[in-house]
Amino acid sequence: MLGTVTAVWNRVFALLGRVSMYRVVYVALAALAVVSFALSFFDLVAPDPLELLATLAVLAAVCAGVDASAQRLLGLAWRVESSLITAHILLFVLRPTLDPVALTGIAIAAAAASLSKYVLAWRGRHIFNPAAVGATVLTLLALVWPALGASSWWVGTPALAAPVILLGLAVLWRTEKVRVVAVFLVVAVAVAVLRTAAQYNLAGVEVDALGLFWQVLLSSPFLFLGAFMLSEPLTLPPRRWQQFLVAGIVGALAGWPIFVGGISLGQERALLIGNLVAFAFALRTAVRLTLAARAAPTPTVQELTFRVQDRLSFVPGQYLELEVPHPHPDARGTRREFSIASAPEDLPLLRVAFKDGKTSTPQSSFKKALAHVGEGERLAITGVWGDFVLPKRDAAPILMVAAGIGVTPFVSQLRHLQALGQNRDIVLVYVASEASELAYRADLEASGIPVIVFTRDEPAGLPANWVWARGVRLDAEGLLRIVPDIAVRHAYISGPAGLIADLAPALERARSITTDAFSGY
């Protein structure tokens, strides 16, 4: 069963991975706007068609204008998709209108949201969800000038529940935040049901628990808040347990709003508090670095060695997000994720590796820009994330399966274990197109672990504990043949999502499965 879920999960991820995260989010929000526009003709949503069109036009114009001006002032590349994402989220959070004064409030919220990306930021990453900032600013101004309007969260209606679930699931699948948002929904709905039931009891009203559950789930903004706002990677902490904690905090505050001075700490304000908690966890992960050296471990792999300028903490197996500003970025933008290939003990030197993409058509603007970064130039890490880490206390044997450049997190882990003088029962299965593409051979040989190699041609000079799997194709059956004791091992697999899906029937027999899928860029 676990293998089937893993296979399906990674096949869908491989499909969604062909599109950038920003593009998936924008398309999902645009589709939701189109659905809402259609429903408005039948009075199934609160706004009417003209109110939706006018409000979206104001939001898009202001967000795009502020973003373009700020990024030009700061010398950054303008990303229109980011502007449109903010505008569309605000469309569902604020109250669409045709009133000129209220539209002024809409414009103020949009400007505040976009400005927050640059003013309320730390080393290249914004601290708060921009749309939540915009909605909160408008709510505060409305205390003095009520005609400006306030947030309404009209997206929380049964007519939009199914579209929000389907489109939101696509976003969460792409960002790999399904479990995090599931925790938020469980907490938020449970707390809201308890709160409402308590209020009914105080009023002497009989409580229909099941009916109340569905009412809260389908008529509240929780689905939208979780899928399109809480899930934003830049405002989440690095580790999954930290993300679960933030999700629980936001869920509790959203489900049972606390009033302070006449203003509730629910919905967008709850999210802002969660963002602050997340920022506390991620405070040390946004760092500056300088390119120290460039190398080519294989004919198609580039390795970059950086010298870290600030304090950096990471766990072997995690990945970083590197920002390379450049003019006219394509849809995939100016940031990419790289598994860290060095160990914490190697700091202040930090290594990452990637396929150079010289044979890909067309090559992304990011890779073109990265190819022109020279030694001594400064870049920035906008965050360190990931739970692709080895168990600390469990002494059970481990199986590592790497495809191509997917070996990098394992190199980090093995170098770390070697630095600590720890010997663990580890077997590495390493898949590459040919022998010349086996990266980091020296590091793997130094670790002393057994390695089973899958390549078309036989590698020369293999150590005694390395085996070339001649004539064995790496599929589920082949993996079981070469690793017969897989049932007692923790399985870790890093590579293309399609390969993970193919191996899932064998991996389900392992003691546990931890995957690190990537879709390339």
C-alpha positions as CSV (number, residue, x, y, z in Angstrom):
1,M,0.0,0.0,0.0
2,L,2.8,2.4,1.0
3,G,4.6,1.7,-2.3
4,T,1.4,2.4,-4.3
5,V,0.9,5.7,-2.6
6,T,4.6,6.6,-3.2
7,A,4.4,5.7,-6.8
8,V,1.2,7.7,-7.5
9,W,2.6,10.6,-5.5
10,N,5.8,10.8,-7.5
11,R,4.2,10.3,-10.9
12,V,1.9,13.3,-10.2
13,F,4.9,15.3,-8.8
14,A,6.9,14.5,-12.0
15,L,4.0,15.8,-14.1
16,L,3.5,19.0,-12.0
17,G,7.3,19.4,-11.7
18,R,7.5,20.3,-15.4
19,V,5.9,23.7,-14.5
20,S,7.5,26.2,-12.1
21,M,5.9,26.6,-8.7
22,Y,4.9,30.2,-9.5
23,R,3.2,29.1,-12.7
24,V,1.3,26.4,-11.0
25,V,0.0,28.8,-8.2
26,Y,-0.9,31.5,-10.7
27,V,-2.7,29.2,-13.1
28,A,-4.7,27.7,-10.1
29,L,-5.7,31.1,-8.8
30,A,-6.6,32.3,-12.3
31,A,-8.7,29.3,-12.8
32,L,-10.4,29.9,-9.5
33,A,-11.1,33.5,-10.5
34,V,-12.7,32.3,-13.8
35,V,-14.9,29.8,-11.9
36,S,-15.9,32.5,-9.5
37,F,-16.8,34.8,-12.3
38,A,-19.0,32.2,-13.9
39,L,-20.7,31.4,-10.6
40,S,-21.4,35.2,-10.0
41,F,-23.8,35.2,-12.9
42,F,-26.0,32.8,-10.9
43,D,-25.6,34.6,-7.6
44,L,-23.7,31.6,-6.1
45,V,-20.9,33.8,-4.8
46,A,-21.2,37.2,-3.0
47,P,-19.7,39.5,-5.6
48,D,-21.3,40.2,-9.0
49,P,-19.4,40.0,-12.3
50,L,-18.6,43.7,-12.6
51,E,-17.4,43.9,-9.0
52,L,-15.0,41.0,-9.6
53,L,-13.6,42.5,-12.9
54,A,-13.2,46.0,-11.4
55,T,-11.5,44.8,-8.2
56,L,-9.2,42.4,-10.0
57,A,-8.2,45.1,-12.5
58,V,-7.3,47.5,-9.6
59,L,-5.4,44.8,-7.7
60,A,-3.4,43.6,-10.7
61,A,-2.5,47.2,-11.8
62,V,-1.4,48.3,-8.3
63,C,0.5,45.1,-7.5
64,A,2.3,45.0,-10.8
65,G,3.1,48.8,-10.7
66,V,4.5,48.7,-7.1
67,D,6.5,45.5,-7.8
68,A,7.9,46.8,-11.0
69,S,8.9,50.1,-9.4
70,A,10.4,48.5,-6.3
71,Q,12.4,45.9,-8.2
72,R,13.7,48.5,-10.7
73,L,14.8,50.7,-7.8
74,L,16.5,47.7,-6.1
75,G,18.0,46.4,-9.4
76,L,16.0,43.2,-9.4
77,A,14.2,41.5,-12.2
78,W,10.4,42.0,-12.2
79,R,8.4,38.8,-12.0
80,V,4.9,39.5,-13.2
81,E,3.6,36.2,-12.0
82,S,4.5,37.1,-8.4
83,S,2.5,40.3,-8.8
84,L,-0.5,38.5,-10.2
85,I,-0.5,35.9,-7.5
86,T,-0.7,38.5,-4.8
87,A,-3.5,40.3,-6.7
88,H,-5.5,37.1,-7.1
89,I,-5.2,36.1,-3.5
90,L,-6.4,39.6,-2.4
91,L,-9.3,39.2,-4.8
92,F,-10.6,36.3,-2.7
93,V,-9.7,37.9,0.7
94,L,-11.0,41.4,0.2
95,R,-14.6,42.5,-0.6
96,P,-15.0,43.1,-4.4
97,T,-16.7,46.4,-5.1
98,L,-17.5,49.1,-7.6
99,D,-17.6,51.9,-5.0
100,P,-14.7,54.4,-5.7
101,V,-13.8,54.9,-2.0
102,A,-13.8,51.1,-1.4
103,L,-11.7,50.6,-4.5
104,T,-9.3,53.1,-3.0
105,G,-9.0,50.8,0.0
106,I,-8.5,47.9,-2.4
107,A,-5.6,49.8,-4.0
108,I,-4.1,50.6,-0.6
109,A,-4.2,47.0,0.4
110,A,-2.5,45.9,-2.9
111,A,0.2,48.5,-2.4
112,A,0.9,47.5,1.2
113,A,1.0,43.8,0.1
114,S,3.5,44.4,-2.6
115,L,5.7,46.8,-0.5
116,S,5.8,44.3,2.3
117,K,7.9,42.0,0.1
118,Y,10.8,44.6,0.2
119,V,10.2,46.5,3.4
120,L,9.3,43.6,5.7
121,A,12.1,41.4,4.4
122,W,15.3,39.8,5.7
123,R,18.2,39.0,3.4
124,G,16.2,38.4,0.3
125,R,13.1,36.7,1.8
126,H,9.9,38.4,2.9
127,I,8.9,37.7,6.5
128,F,5.1,37.9,6.1
129,N,2.6,36.6,3.5
130,P,2.1,39.8,1.4
131,A,-1.6,39.3,0.9
132,A,-2.1,38.9,4.7
133,V,-0.2,42.1,5.2
134,G,-2.3,44.0,2.7
135,A,-5.6,42.7,4.2
136,T,-4.4,43.6,7.8
137,V,-3.4,47.2,6.8
138,L,-6.8,47.7,5.2
139,T,-8.6,46.4,8.3
140,L,-6.6,48.8,10.6
141,L,-7.3,51.8,8.3
142,A,-11.0,50.8,8.3
143,L,-11.1,51.4,12.0
144,V,-10.6,55.1,11.2
145,W,-12.3,55.2,7.8
146,P,-14.9,52.4,7.6
147,A,-15.8,53.3,4.0
148,L,-12.5,51.9,2.8
149,G,-13.8,48.4,3.5
150,A,-12.1,45.4,5.1
151,S,-11.3,41.8,4.5
152,S,-14.3,39.6,3.9
153,W,-12.9,36.1,2.9
154,W,-15.9,35.6,0.6
155,V,-14.0,32.7,-0.9
156,G,-15.4,30.6,2.1
157,T,-18.6,29.5,0.4
158,P,-19.9,25.9,-0.4
159,A,-20.0,26.8,-4.1
160,L,-16.3,27.3,-4.3
161,A,-15.3,24.5,-1.9
162,A,-14.7,21.8,-4.6
163,P,-12.7,24.1,-7.0
164,V,-10.6,25.3,-4.1
165,I,-9.9,21.7,-3.0
166,L,-9.0,20.5,-6.5
167,L,-6.9,23.5,-7.5
168,G,-5.4,23.9,-4.0
169,L,-4.3,20.2,-4.1
170,A,-2.4,20.8,-7.3
171,V,-0.5,23.6,-5.6
172,L,0.2,21.6,-2.5
173,W,1.3,18.6,-4.5
174,R,3.8,20.9,-6.4
175,T,5.1,22.5,-3.2
176,E,5.0,19.2,-1.2
177,K,3.0,20.8,1.6
178,V,-0.1,18.5,1.6
179,R,0.7,17.1,5.1
180,V,1.4,20.6,6.5
181,V,-1.9,22.0,5.3
182,A,-3.7,18.9,6.5
183,V,-2.5,19.6,10.0
184,F,-3.7,23.2,9.7
185,L,-7.1,22.1,8.5
186,V,-7.6,19.5,11.2
187,V,-6.7,22.0,13.9
188,A,-8.6,24.9,12.5
189,V,-11.8,22.9,11.8
190,A,-11.7,21.1,15.2
191,V,-11.2,24.4,17.1
192,A,-13.9,26.2,15.1
193,V,-16.4,23.3,15.6
194,L,-15.7,23.3,19.4
195,R,-16.0,27.1,19.6
196,T,-19.3,27.2,17.6
197,A,-20.7,24.3,19.6
198,A,-19.8,26.0,22.9
199,Q,-21.6,29.2,21.6
200,Y,-24.7,27.1,20.6
201,N,-24.8,25.4,24.0
202,L,-24.6,28.8,25.8
203,A,-27.5,30.0,23.7
204,G,-29.5,26.8,24.4
205,V,-29.4,25.7,20.8
206,E,-29.2,22.0,20.0
207,V,-25.9,21.1,18.2
208,D,-25.8,18.9,15.1
209,A,-22.1,17.9,15.3
210,L,-21.9,16.4,11.8
211,G,-23.8,19.3,10.2
212,L,-21.6,21.8,12.1
213,F,-18.5,20.1,10.8
214,W,-19.5,20.3,7.2
215,Q,-20.7,23.9,7.6
216,V,-17.3,24.9,9.1
217,L,-15.3,23.1,6.5
218,L,-17.2,24.2,3.4
219,S,-18.3,27.7,4.5
220,S,-15.1,28.9,6.1
221,P,-12.0,30.3,4.4
222,F,-9.8,27.6,5.9
223,L,-9.4,25.6,2.6
224,F,-8.2,28.7,0.7
225,L,-6.0,30.0,3.5
226,G,-4.2,26.7,3.8
227,A,-3.8,25.9,0.2
228,F,-2.8,29.3,-1.2
229,M,-1.4,31.3,1.7
230,L,0.0,29.1,4.6
231,S,1.7,26.9,2.0
232,E,4.0,29.7,0.7
233,P,7.5,28.2,1.0
234,L,9.3,31.5,1.7
235,T,7.3,32.0,4.9
236,L,7.6,28.5,6.2
237,P,10.4,27.2,8.5
238,P,13.0,24.7,7.3
239,R,12.0,21.5,9.0
240,R,8.8,19.6,8.7
241,W,8.1,19.4,12.5
242,Q,8.6,23.2,12.6
243,Q,6.1,23.6,9.7
244,F,3.6,21.3,11.6
245,L,4.0,23.6,14.7
246,V,3.3,26.7,12.7
247,A,0.3,25.1,11.0
248,G,-1.1,24.1,14.4
249,I,-0.6,27.7,15.7
250,V,-2.3,29.3,12.7
251,G,-5.1,26.7,12.8
252,A,-5.8,27.4,16.4
253,L,-5.9,31.2,16.0
254,A,-7.9,31.0,12.8
255,G,-10.4,28.6,14.4
256,W,-10.9,30.5,17.6
257,P,-10.3,34.2,16.9
258,I,-9.0,36.3,19.8
259,F,-10.2,39.9,20.0
260,V,-7.6,42.5,21.0
261,G,-8.9,46.1,21.0
262,G,-11.9,45.2,18.8
263,I,-9.7,43.4,16.2
264,S,-9.8,39.7,15.9
265,L,-6.6,37.6,15.6
266,G,-8.3,35.3,13.1
267,Q,-7.6,34.5,9.4
268,E,-5.0,36.8,8.0
269,R,-3.8,38.0,11.4
270,A,-3.5,34.4,12.6
271,L,-1.3,33.8,9.5
272,L,0.9,36.8,10.3
273,I,1.6,35.4,13.8
274,G,2.5,32.0,12.2
275,N,4.8,33.8,9.8
276,L,6.6,35.4,12.8
277,V,7.1,32.0,14.4
278,A,8.4,30.6,11.1
279,F,10.8,33.5,10.8
280,A,12.2,32.8,14.2
281,F,13.1,29.3,13.1
282,A,14.5,30.4,9.7
283,L,16.3,33.5,10.9
284,R,19.8,32.0,10.4
285,T,19.1,30.4,7.0
286,A,19.2,33.5,4.8
287,V,22.9,34.1,4.3
288,R,25.4,35.7,1.9
289,L,28.1,33.7,0.2
290,T,30.9,34.2,-2.4
291,L,31.8,31.8,-5.2
292,A,35.2,30.4,-4.4
293,A,35.7,27.8,-7.2
294,R,34.0,26.1,-10.1
295,A,34.7,22.5,-11.1
296,A,33.3,19.7,-13.3
297,P,33.1,16.3,-11.5
298,T,31.7,14.7,-14.7
299,P,31.2,15.8,-18.3
300,T,27.7,17.0,-17.6
301,V,27.9,18.1,-13.9
302,Q,29.0,21.4,-12.5
303,E,30.1,21.9,-8.9
304,L,30.2,25.2,-7.2
305,T,32.2,25.8,-4.0
306,F,31.1,28.9,-2.0
307,R,32.6,30.6,1.0
308,V,29.9,31.4,3.4
309,Q,29.9,35.0,4.8
310,D,27.4,34.6,7.6
311,R,26.6,31.9,10.1
312,L,24.9,28.9,8.5
313,S,23.4,25.8,10.1
314,F,22.1,22.8,8.2
315,V,21.6,19.1,8.6
316,P,23.3,16.7,6.1
317,G,20.7,15.8,3.5
318,Q,19.0,19.2,3.4
319,Y,18.8,21.6,0.4
320,L,19.3,25.3,0.0
321,E,17.6,27.8,-2.2
322,L,20.1,29.9,-4.2
323,E,19.1,33.3,-5.7
324,V,20.9,34.4,-8.9
325,P,19.5,37.8,-9.9
326,H,19.5,38.4,-13.7
327,P,17.7,40.5,-16.2
328,H,14.7,39.1,-18.1
329,P,14.2,35.8,-16.1
330,D,12.0,33.2,-17.7
331,A,8.9,31.7,-16.0
332,R,11.1,29.7,-13.6
333,G,12.5,32.9,-12.0
334,T,15.7,33.7,-10.2
335,R,15.8,31.0,-7.5
336,R,16.6,27.3,-7.5
337,E,16.9,24.5,-5.0
338,F,20.2,22.6,-4.7
339,S,21.0,19.7,-2.4
340,I,24.1,20.5,-0.3
341,A,27.0,18.2,-1.2
342,S,29.3,19.2,1.6
343,A,29.1,18.4,5.3
344,P,28.6,20.9,8.1
345,E,32.2,20.2,9.2
346,D,33.4,21.7,5.8
347,L,32.0,25.2,6.6
348,P,32.8,28.0,5.8
349,L,33.1,26.2,2.4
350,L,29.8,24.9,1.0
351,R,29.4,22.8,-2.2
352,V,26.5,22.2,-4.5
353,A,26.3,20.4,-7.8
354,F,23.9,20.4,-10.7
355,K,23.5,19.2,-14.3
356,D,24.9,21.9,-16.5
357,G,22.1,21.7,-19.0
358,K,24.2,22.5,-22.0
359,T,22.5,19.9,-24.0
360,S,19.0,20.9,-22.9
361,T,16.8,22.9,-25.3
362,P,16.0,25.5,-24.4
363,Q,18.3,26.3,-21.4
364,S,16.7,28.2,-18.6
365,S,17.6,31.8,-17.9
366,F,18.7,30.8,-14.4
367,K,21.3,28.3,-15.7
368,K,22.6,30.8,-18.2
369,A,23.0,33.4,-15.5
370,L,24.6,30.9,-13.1
371,A,27.1,29.9,-15.8
372,H,28.3,33.5,-15.9
373,V,28.8,33.9,-12.2
374,G,32.5,34.4,-11.7
375,E,34.8,33.6,-8.7
376,G,34.5,36.3,-6.1
377,E,31.0,37.3,-7.0
378,R,28.4,37.4,-4.2
379,L,25.1,35.6,-4.2
380,A,22.6,34.8,-1.4
381,I,20.9,31.7,0.0
382,T,17.3,32.6,0.8
383,G,16.7,29.5,2.9
384,V,17.6,26.0,3.9
385,W,14.9,23.3,4.0
386,G,14.3,19.6,4.0
387,D,13.8,16.5,6.1
388,F,15.9,14.1,3.9
389,V,18.0,13.3,6.9
390,L,19.2,10.1,8.5
391,P,17.7,8.9,11.7
392,K,19.7,10.0,14.7
393,R,19.2,7.2,17.2
394,D,18.0,4.3,15.1
395,A,20.9,1.9,14.4
396,A,18.9,0.0,11.7
397,P,20.8,-0.5,8.4
398,I,20.2,2.1,5.7
399,L,19.7,1.8,1.9
400,M,20.6,4.8,-0.2
401,V,19.4,4.9,-3.8
402,A,20.8,7.7,-6.0
403,A,20.2,8.6,-9.6
404,G,22.8,10.9,-11.3
405,I,23.2,14.1,-9.4
406,G,20.8,12.8,-6.8
407,V,23.9,11.4,-5.0
408,T,24.7,14.9,-3.6
409,P,22.7,14.7,-0.3
410,F,24.2,11.2,0.3
411,V,27.7,12.7,-0.1
412,S,26.9,15.3,2.5
413,Q,25.7,12.6,4.9
414,L,28.6,10.2,4.3
415,R,31.2,13.0,4.8
416,H,29.4,14.0,8.0
417,L,29.5,10.4,9.4
418,Q,33.1,10.1,8.4
419,A,34.0,13.4,10.2
420,L,32.2,12.1,13.3
421,G,34.0,8.7,13.1
422,Q,30.6,6.9,12.9
423,N,30.3,3.6,11.1
424,R,26.8,2.6,10.1
425,D,25.5,-0.3,8.0
426,I,24.9,1.6,4.7
427,V,24.5,0.3,1.1
428,L,24.4,2.7,-1.8
429,V,22.8,1.9,-5.1
430,Y,24.1,4.4,-7.6
431,V,22.5,4.8,-11.1
432,A,24.2,6.8,-13.8
433,S,23.9,6.9,-17.6
434,E,27.6,5.8,-18.0
435,A,30.7,5.3,-16.0
436,S,32.0,8.8,-16.6
437,E,28.9,10.3,-15.0
438,L,29.6,8.8,-11.5
439,A,30.1,11.9,-9.5
440,Y,32.0,12.2,-6.2
441,R,33.7,8.8,-6.5
442,A,36.5,9.9,-4.2
443,D,34.1,10.9,-1.4
444,L,32.1,7.7,-1.8
445,E,35.3,5.5,-1.8
446,A,36.6,7.4,1.3
447,S,33.4,6.5,3.2
448,G,34.1,2.8,2.8
449,I,30.5,1.8,2.3
450,P,29.5,-0.9,-0.3
451,V,28.3,0.6,-3.6
452,I,26.3,-1.1,-6.3
453,V,26.7,0.7,-9.6
454,F,24.3,0.8,-12.5
455,T,25.8,2.1,-15.7
456,R,25.8,1.1,-19.4
457,D,29.5,0.6,-19.4
458,E,31.7,-0.9,-16.8
459,P,33.6,1.6,-14.6
460,A,37.3,1.2,-14.4
461,G,39.2,0.6,-11.2
462,L,36.3,-0.1,-8.9
463,P,37.2,-0.7,-5.2
464,A,36.8,-4.2,-3.8
465,N,33.5,-3.2,-2.1
466,W,32.0,-1.7,-5.3
467,V,30.0,-3.9,-7.6
468,W,29.0,-3.2,-11.2
469,A,25.5,-4.6,-11.7
470,R,26.1,-6.1,-15.0
471,G,23.0,-7.1,-16.9
472,V,20.6,-6.1,-14.1
473,R,18.1,-3.4,-14.9
474,L,17.2,-1.2,-12.0
475,D,13.5,-1.7,-11.5
476,A,11.6,-3.0,-8.5
477,E,12.5,-6.6,-9.2
478,G,16.2,-5.8,-9.8
479,L,16.4,-3.7,-6.6
480,L,15.0,-6.6,-4.5
481,R,17.6,-8.9,-6.2
482,I,20.6,-6.8,-5.3
483,V,19.4,-5.7,-1.9
484,P,17.8,-8.9,-0.5
485,D,17.7,-7.5,3.1
486,I,15.7,-4.4,2.1
487,A,13.0,-5.3,4.7
488,V,15.4,-4.4,7.6
489,R,16.7,-1.2,6.1
490,H,15.6,2.4,6.1
491,A,15.3,3.3,2.4
492,Y,16.4,6.7,1.1
493,I,16.0,7.5,-2.5
494,S,17.1,10.7,-4.3
495,G,16.4,11.2,-8.0
496,P,13.8,11.9,-10.7
497,A,10.3,11.4,-9.5
498,G,9.7,8.9,-12.3
499,L,12.4,6.6,-11.0
500,I,11.0,6.7,-7.5
501,A,7.6,5.7,-8.8
502,D,9.2,2.8,-10.7
503,L,11.0,1.5,-7.6
504,A,8.0,2.0,-5.2
505,P,6.9,-1.7,-5.3
506,A,10.3,-2.7,-3.9
507,L,10.7,0.2,-1.6
508,E,7.4,-0.5,0.2
509,R,9.1,-3.6,1.7
510,A,11.7,-1.4,3.4
511,R,11.5,-0.5,7.1
512,S,10.7,3.1,6.0
513,I,10.8,5.2,2.8
514,T,12.2,8.7,2.6
515,T,12.2,10.3,-0.8
516,D,14.0,13.4,-2.3
517,A,12.4,13.8,-5.7
518,F,13.4,16.5,-8.1
519,S,12.0,17.5,-11.5
520,G,15.0,19.4,-12.9
521,Y,15.2,22.9,-14.2
